[in-house]
Amino acid sequence: MASKDLKFNTKTIHGGQKPDAGYGAVMPPIYQTSTYAQTTPGGHKGYEYSRSANPTRTALENSLASIEGGTHGMAFGSGLAAIDAVIKLLQPGDEVISTNDLYGGSYRIFKRIFENFGIVFHFIGMQGANAVQEKINSKTKLIWVETPTNPMMNIIDIKAIASYTIDEDILLAVDNTFATPYLQKPLELGADIVMHSATKYLGGHSDTVVGALVVKDQELADRLYFIQNASGAVCGPMDSFLVLRGIKTLHVRMQRHCENGKAIAEFLYNNAKIEKVYWPGFEHHPNHKIAKEQMNDFGGMISFVPKGGSYEEAIKIVERLRVFTLAESLGGVESLVGHPASMTHASIPKEERLKSGIVDALIRLSVGIEDVDDLIADLDQAIA
């Protein structure tokens, strides 16, 4: 049965994979080597030097392509390294339209690195897709989307934005880290590039740092492979192995993340001491209808603001939690809590944070796969 014909839960385990040619190992071996023997200059078995390609990384890249419904996957040393490769497709003077509600590291690399090389970035709210259309001009070469967004959980209509790029020389890239391909397939909705911080849900165990890109177009893939090799920001074989192992349980983990996320979102929404809860599964959530159309479920990421919007109260809550761990990152089996204004989004100036709703009292949860009763009890005692 062809890999492309498999259903998603089977693709996570078998997609793009085959037993190792050497000894039939079911799991791809960790090829912990920097270089490969050649019988004559250029006479090798497909691998010369591990920056260019490594068999363990190839197995991961094939898996990434399979689960995202693409044809080419690329693995990098981090999610930011993957983003760096995408922006290197551009030239000085090119313009990028980006959602204004995005991961702080993405904002930082756009503003503090690539603006210095003449790339122009426009940060706008994208909940209304027509806002993107109004911003497009002859210099627009890339539209950068996160959906759900980090940390406000806004939903952006990928298909609508893709319709604006069909007849234009514009790439549409979607950061699919929060949703994962279990919930959302941006390439099927018209995106050209899917990006992941594979550190998060794809790896799933908070034990490695990896980034990923997936595309369908051969020419675009060739350009990105060239940048990957030339810039050298690749992940090592051990990291590749760990993410590949994580992908094999992605479907069962995401099911529990979604179940727990729903229960906790409802608990917070019904708690008198909580002022606002941001979770796309609520019918009153902006663009909930679009979320239902382009996602299979609503995920395990939630943000909320305690009653009164006090910074001090928010800090007390995150410090009181015992099952939730106060830490950067997200998407692991364990539940994490973060304070975006001082942690993941501290690199964004406060006035810019406030424009997208990231107030100083905002708390972000990455809901893990523990027993949900324990998670709710932990939140209850911390909020009380």
Steps between C-alpha positions, in 0.01 A plus 500: 500500500649836396595729787283780358192276525540431872280673756664747738531273804681244287719763332641610836647150539567387143486808277814539292670223699657167411715250691871581509680354200795374705338267751126558469473718812137604547600835647754700295843470662674806637773558243737685731754588233620820338625347174469194274752283315527537122642245256604776259440877508121527484458124534280459807163358607311829500674659797824698505492728805239528772435871463370425151312183596494232767294177480331560836411855402375375163263261680366791705464723196307229315269461798443875523404516133263206540303625801463852354390373160805648329768355278815647655596541866797683649622473859695779670678565828198696634173655395675835466760343271213381281350852497845641417511276191159623382594869527824428311281430196447879483703792369561852641194712430258207516208540738344254744151517647493327838236452765564740788418232755790259467778329692748750642797324344343532155445872555858540622662331200280701262560838665847472653673290234335513159381861504870589515540333159231704332199271537185692596251348745138606553332361815121499483202326656389222268174388659333672207673356195410806291746701711775296335367564151497875566868493602630309195704702251747432218783453751319243714682166471399311815200475731581355843213342694466335840170335575408453778718797590745513787380588764157650421364188324363705211386302197608608151322380187778326305286421196380861467852640521628239253240623250676839497834347403394263218556748218781689672870425551443467873585210731264406782676346801309363799645431843308183589671440835192543722262299282733229365394305189275292725267801520580705191656455153605842364632359169155359424353845573729672249818581693838466327711436811421345837733575790528321834692543814529120518634554852137526603219255415683303230782407739251503784732424792692825565831327434626645172506819290415462128332705227325384183373618162273309262412598141343347189671695221825352365659833407422650841636185667824526302546862610442410864727194486773725363453749786489215754832363377668834436406652836550173687241545776410130504404275787718208605416129463403453866258794486359363173445161663323651801256702289435204272422291807271776629306518173407133535278583799383843380145386428434343838666788686306768311172327573569527874637856471171599335282320754684653795513842334122507458438406864743762631372774269147437629621496862671836458206651312265409785738621772387830655860606560593484131422799278577368152579162345643462150433161339370451144259224602254747655209587272544867600870497407568727200525290182381187681313405182826513299675295768232230461546503124880484481581308820399152619492610866612799705827399666650523845619863502303747713564854619312683775496817707409499873222732619620858522787451255765532772862418410567417864212255521608329178850448639360360825290249306790368289718474811236303693449231238646161588399256224537761228868589465601864452724481195559618146376287209186292450367181344660245730319222680531704820285808564686831490403852597660818373474876540533630142578864584812405697589171332417392143400848378735721701691587180192682364471863620216546748309741278504239222398221740202701621379560143444126461355451848807364681440678830734464796247278681466247218585139591556228239444131560634206307266228620672164523369144510485449877176410676277801438359492855848562638554787258171665591569456874840663453353799317222527757740524795730744318215732400341483846 
